[in-house]
Amino acid sequence: MNPVIPAARFALALSFTLVTASAFAQTAPAESKEYTPQVGQSGKDVVWVPTPEALVERMLKMARVGPKDYVIDLGSGDGRTVIAAGKLGARATGIEYNPDMVNLSIKNAEKAGMGDKVKFVKADIFESDFSEATVITMYLLPSLNIKLRPKLLELRPGTRLVSHAFNMEDWQPDQTVTVEGREAYLWIVPAKVAGSWKLTVPAGSGEEAWQLALAQQFQRISGGAKGGGKSYNLVDAKLTGSAVRFTFTDGNGTKREFTGRVSGNRMEGTTQTQGGTPVKWTAVRES
């Protein structure tokens, strides 16, 4: 036989049950659903399309990434490029605007055993400082590459830039590769050498001197030298980061080959004459 519960006691019991259930619902942990990005989903400036792992590996190889490098990936997505750079021993940071992708990247790094070796930040790439990087990687639209280009050209000479799929218009890449039908481009940030330089080379108890005029379009250089009342065109001129090379034939008909490095308003290196002994040369920018 079932006991009869007085109405007041029943109401009190029901009230207690509802309050308890409500409290449990507020304190019990909500079931978390892992964020899964969708290929083609919209971002701040681009849609998300991941770079194939094989191309990531090739891009890092193009840039010769190693333990001494600091790699920054612009628009780092799910973090795969940053994680791959970390596995090569490099210090690496991903800059990503989508906070869900940042959190996913952190989880992916932890799963790969790289949680304490790489870093991801939620930020706008156009407002970020990446001046300390030795390598920049990116998979952005051409218009964004061009928008970033002035800032990239101000990075330290020798900084390597690698882009998946998209180039930088008239700034021609130093290297192009194709992996699984997709292209990647490498640029090496060139030193600034355009202008007039005084070039001197020790000669006996004195020195030889030329006025060197250099024109520059990104890593391409050209120009001429003047000395002894004569002018000479430079040939085989090349600029790779801060490494410079050029050749001209002097007034004595001797072919002079110059190789060296640029450091701000100064260049120095060695010059080799045909059959001669290498000697040091210096050049100071005058304008």
Buried (B, 14 or more C-beta within 10 A) or exposed (E): EEEEEEEEEEEEEEEEEEEEEEEEEEEEEEEEEEEEBEEEEEBEBBEBEBBBEEBBBBBBEBBEBEEEBBBBBBBBBBBBBBBBBBBBEBBBBBBBBBEEBBBBBBBBBEEBEBBEBBBBEBBEBEEBEBEEBBBBBBBBBEEBBBBBBEBBBEBEBBBBBBBBBBBBEEBBBBEEBEBEEBBBBBBBBBBBBEBBBEBBBEEEEEEBBBBBBBBBEBBEBBBBBBBEEEEBEBEEBEBBBBBBBBBBBBEEEEEBBBBBBBEEEEBBBBBBBEEEEEEEBBBBBEE
